[in-house]
């Protein structure tokens, strides 16, 4: 299960906002990022961004199809 509070705390510690992440991923809006953090979506692109930027994978509640890549 995705730990939204811990992800948000990690984002705050690292000074990342939803719009910053969306911009880094070349997305025009924050919806995919927000929905992924909230556990409403499993965007591979967003989840991989979190992994690549050092967010603990335990916070992300990765879907089975992403666990091998992490």
Secondary structure as GFF3:
##gff-version 3
##sequence-region A 1 70
A	DSSP	alpha_helix	4	13	.	.	.	ID=ss1
A	DSSP	alpha_helix	18	24	.	.	.	ID=ss2
A	DSSP	alpha_helix	31	37	.	.	.	ID=ss3
A	DSSP	alpha_helix	44	52	.	.	.	ID=ss4
A	DSSP	alpha_helix	57	60	.	.	.	ID=ss5
A	DSSP	alpha_helix	64	67	.	.	.	ID=ss6
###
